[in-house]
Amino acid sequence: MSWTQGDTDEPCGDGLVNGGLFAGNQGHNNNGGNGAGGGNEDFQPHIVPYYRDPNKLHKKVFRTRYIHTELGIRERLLVGILTSRVTLTTLAVAVNRTVAHHFHKTFFFTGVRSPKIPHGMQVVAHGDDRPVWLMYETVRYLHQHFGGDYDWFYLAQDDTYTQAERLSQLVSHLSAGQDLYLGRAEEFIGGDERARYCHGGYGYLLSRSLLARLQPHLDTCRNDILSVRPDEWLGRCIIDSLGLSCVEVHQEMQYRYFELGKNADPEREDSAAFKNAFTVHPVSDPTLMYRLHKRFSQIELERTNLQIQQLQASPKLSLLRSSY
C-alpha cells in the first residue's frame, strides 16, 4: 500500500526527501481552506495490486508464533528436577510449592508416571526407571525441545533445596556463549584425579552451547559408559566428549552449596556457608524442605531490611533530603 496526496497519483514521499514530513505543510492556509495550497488536505490510500509471477518458484514465508523467537531473544534459565514415581507426590511437590514459581519454567522428570499427577506441575515421564536412562532422556529432551529457547539449564534432584533468587542472580552474571559445567565438583572413584563431575544432589548448571555440543554424543555415551550414578555418567560423558570438567568457580563467580547434617535444624544454622548457599542437600522429607524455605526467606528479609537501613543512613540520601 502507498499513500497519495489528494486525488492525484503522485506519492507524497517527496516531502520527506526535501526535509519535511509533508510538502503541503509549507503552504498552510490560515483560513482552514481545502485548496491545492492548503495544509489540511486529505491523504487517501492508494492500493497497489499484488502480482505474482507464475513462472517463478515462490517459497512459503515462515513466521514464528512469538516475536521473541523471531528476534532471537531467549529466556535465561530452565529448571529440571529429577524425581521418581515414589517421591513425585512428596518431595517433588515440596520443590514445586517452594521455588518452582520463581523460575520461568520448571519441569519434573520421572521414569514412570505415578497414577496421580500433582496439580500444577509439568511432569515428563520417560518410561524407564533406570537412573542413567532417566538422565540420558532428560538431557536429550531439554536439547530437543528447548535447546534454542534458553541460555542456561539447571538440573537437580528432588531432595535438593534451591534458593531461587540467588541462582537466578548467578545466571544473570554468566555468559551463555561459552561451554560451562558448573556445580559442586566431585572426583571420580578410581579415575583421573584432575577430572571432576558435578554432584547431582547440589544441582548444576549447563550452558546452552555445551548442551548443543553434547547432544551428538549422547547415544555413544549411553552405550559406552557404565555407571550407576546418573550425575557421574553425565560428567563422564561431558569429559570424554568435550574435554570439560565440572568447576565450582567461573569468572570470579562461585557456586555455593551446603551439605545438611543428619537431624539438622535449619532455624539453628547460622554459618556463613549456610546463609550464602544457593543449594542445600540432602533434604529428607517435605517438612524439612518447607522449613528450609522459611529459614532462607527470613535470611533474605533480614538482608533486605539491613540494606534499607544502610541506604537511609547514607550521606548521599541525607544530602538529597536536605535539598528539598
PECOR-V290855 format. One record per backbone hydrogen bond with DSSP energy under -0.5 kcal/mol. CO is the residue of the C=O (numbers start at 1). NH is the residue of the N-H. Records with the same first field share a line. If there is no record, write none. Layout:
CO = NH / NH
This chain:
2 = 46
3 = 12
4 = 6 / 44
5 = 8
10 = 5
11 = 14
12 = 15
13 = 16 / 17
14 = 18
15 = 20
16 = 19
22 = 25
23 = 26
24 = 27
25 = 28
28 = 30
29 = 32
33 = 40
35 = 38
42 = 6 / 44
44 = 4
45 = 47
46 = 2
47 = 49
51 = 53
52 = 54
53 = 56
56 = 58
61 = 63
66 = 69 / 70
67 = 71
68 = 73
69 = 72
72 = 74
75 = 151
76 = 152
78 = 154
79 = 107
80 = 82 / 156
81 = 83 / 109
82 = 158
84 = 88
87 = 90 / 92
90 = 94
91 = 95
92 = 96
93 = 97
94 = 98
95 = 99 / 100
96 = 101
99 = 102
100 = 103
105 = 79
106 = 122
107 = 81 / 109
108 = 124
109 = 83
110 = 126
111 = 127
115 = 117
116 = 118
118 = 121
121 = 123
122 = 108
123 = 125
124 = 110
130 = 134
131 = 135
132 = 136
133 = 137
134 = 138
135 = 139
136 = 140
137 = 141
138 = 142
139 = 143
140 = 144
141 = 145
142 = 146
143 = 147
146 = 149 / 150
149 = 75
151 = 208
152 = 78
153 = 155 / 206
154 = 80
155 = 204
156 = 82
157 = 160
159 = 283
160 = 162
161 = 280
162 = 164
163 = 167
164 = 168
165 = 169
166 = 170
167 = 171
168 = 172
169 = 173
170 = 173
171 = 174
174 = 176
175 = 178
176 = 209
180 = 207
181 = 247
182 = 205
183 = 185
184 = 199
186 = 197
188 = 190 / 191
192 = 195
195 = 188
196 = 246
197 = 186 / 199
199 = 202
200 = 157 / 203
203 = 184
204 = 155
205 = 182
206 = 153
207 = 211
208 = 212
209 = 213
210 = 214
211 = 215
212 = 216
214 = 217 / 218
215 = 218
217 = 221
218 = 222
219 = 223
220 = 224
221 = 225
224 = 226
225 = 227
228 = 230
229 = 233
230 = 234
231 = 235
232 = 236
233 = 237
234 = 238
235 = 239
236 = 240
237 = 241
238 = 242 / 243 / 244
239 = 243
247 = 183
248 = 255
250 = 253
252 = 254
253 = 250
254 = 256
256 = 278 / 279
258 = 260 / 281
261 = 264
264 = 266
265 = 268 / 269
266 = 269
268 = 270
271 = 275
272 = 276
274 = 277
278 = 163
279 = 258
280 = 161
281 = 260
282 = 284
285 = 289
286 = 290
287 = 291
288 = 292
289 = 293
290 = 294
291 = 295
292 = 296
293 = 297
294 = 298
295 = 299
296 = 300
297 = 301
298 = 302
299 = 303
300 = 304
301 = 305
302 = 306
303 = 307
304 = 308
305 = 309
306 = 310
307 = 311
308 = 312
309 = 313
311 = 314
314 = 318
315 = 319
316 = 320
317 = 321
318 = 322
319 = 323
321 = 324
